[in-house]
Amino acid sequence: AEEQLEAINLAMSRILSDSFSGVNYDKSDWIKIRDCVKKIGSGATPRGGQSSYKKAGIPLIRSQNVHFNRFSPSGLAYIDERQNALLSGTVVNKGDVLLNITGASIGRVCVVPNDLCPANVNQHVAIIRLDDTFVPEFVSFYMSSPVFQKQILDEQSGATRQALTKEQILEFCIPKIEKSMQYEIVNQFKEKLEKMNAIHDILSSQIFYINALPAAILRKAFSGEL
């Protein structure tokens, strides 16, 4: 199952590459992120860290929730209104692109689900709020592509800690193409992505149960149930 999961991830990467390979770019067709955003910045963790999280309330998005073009609600944390007021500068709106900026998951990117807003992000996730130049899903797909991920890897070369700064993100480039073409690429990729994600979820569940099986057998053995 793990080999199949890796094959799915590789296939998704290949589809992304193919989606953008047919677009003709020249030097005049590139735009820096700084020139097409309304807001960019990371969040913060409420005072007290995990001990301050609530069972319900306003979502606090962490890096574990942000995957490549997929938002995972697994382990989603929540904060109350008082905590939210203290984090007013980190509020996530509909259409925001979320980018992981630290650690092993650096570079993972997705668009925040509309039904999750309003929400907040912690310090490991950056909010990229675009102007009308781009379709958010197009930017998320492009930032997930091997071409853009190489920009991130190049910034990390020689660094002792995996992290992206606001200034580095602002300097990244995105191909500026007509919105009609952006929508065309998004629609083509979303159809394939939905099928891939469905298979991905099934395989992930199988791996979870396979890994949990030995522990369950051991518990039964020591409890005398076997």
BELVEN-V751943 format. One record per residue. RES is the residue in one small letter. PHI is phi in degrees with one decimal (999 if undefined). Layout:
RES&PHI  RES&PHI
//
This chain:
a&999  e&-66.2  e&-66.5  q&-66.1  l&-63.5  e&-64.7  a&-64.1  i&-63.2  n&-61.3  l&-66.6  a&-64.7  m&-64.4  s&-64.1  r&-67.0  i&-63.1  l&-61.6  s&-60.4  d&-65.8  s&-63.0  f&-99.9  s&-68.5  g&-84.1  v&-91.2  n&-87.8  y&-112.4  d&-134.7  k&-60.5  s&-79.9  d&-96.6  w&-111.4  i&-135.5  k&-75.4  i&-58.2  r&-59.5  d&-94.3  c&-142.3  v&-121.4  k&-93.8  k&-155.9  i&-149.0  g&171.2  s&-98.2  g&-99.5  a&-154.2  t&-96.8  p&-58.7  r&-57.6  g&100.2  g&60.9  q&-61.9  s&-65.9  s&-93.9  y&-69.7  k&-110.5  k&-77.8  a&-153.5  g&136.9  i&-91.9  p&-60.4  l&-117.1  i&-81.1  r&-118.8  s&-59.6  q&-67.6  n&-88.1  v&-99.8  h&-120.5  f&-66.4  n&57.0  r&-152.3  f&-95.9  s&-106.4  p&-77.2  s&-59.8  g&75.6  l&-61.3  a&-94.5  y&-135.8  i&-129.1  d&-92.6  e&-61.8  r&-64.4  q&-64.2  n&-63.2  a&-63.4  l&-77.1  l&-113.2  s&-60.0  g&-81.0  t&-117.3  v&-72.5  v&-97.4  n&-109.8  k&-57.8  g&87.3  d&-71.2  v&-94.0  l&-107.8  l&-129.4  n&-72.2  i&-120.3  t&-141.9  g&71.7  a&-66.7  s&-93.6  i&-54.6  g&96.6  r&-66.7  v&-148.7  c&-157.8  v&-94.2  v&-63.5  p&-63.0  n&-59.2  d&-75.9  l&-91.6  c&-83.2  p&-76.8  a&-147.8  n&-129.3  v&-122.6  n&-91.8  q&-72.1  h&-93.4  v&-126.7  a&-99.9  i&-96.2  i&-117.8  r&-104.0  l&-85.7  d&-86.2  d&-78.2  t&-66.8  f&-127.8  v&-84.9  p&-52.6  e&-63.6  f&-62.3  v&-63.9  s&-61.0  f&-63.2  y&-65.3  m&-66.8  s&-83.9  s&-71.7  p&-55.1  v&-62.6  f&-73.3  q&-60.4  k&-65.1  q&-59.4  i&-67.1  l&-62.5  d&-62.6  e&-69.7  q&-87.6  s&-58.1  g&83.0  a&-77.4  t&-85.7  r&-138.8  q&-75.4  a&-162.7  l&-113.9  t&-94.0  k&-58.0  e&-64.7  q&-64.0  i&-62.3  l&-61.0  e&-87.3  f&-64.3  c&-110.9  i&-129.9  p&-69.9  k&-91.4  i&-127.1  e&-58.4  k&-61.8  s&-61.0  m&-72.2  q&-58.2  y&-63.0  e&-63.4  i&-63.9  v&-60.4  n&-63.8  q&-63.5  f&-74.5  k&-60.9  e&-61.7  k&-71.3  l&-63.9  e&-60.1  k&-67.0  m&-63.7  n&-65.9  a&-63.1  i&-66.3  h&-57.4  d&-65.3  i&-63.9  l&-65.7  s&-62.6  s&-65.5  q&-62.5  i&-63.9  f&-60.7  y&-70.1  i&-64.4  n&-68.2  a&-80.6  l&-59.2  p&-58.3  a&-64.1  a&-66.0  i&-65.5  l&-62.4  r&-61.2  k&-66.6  a&-64.6  f&-75.7  s&-91.7  g&83.7  e&-79.2  l&-95.2
//
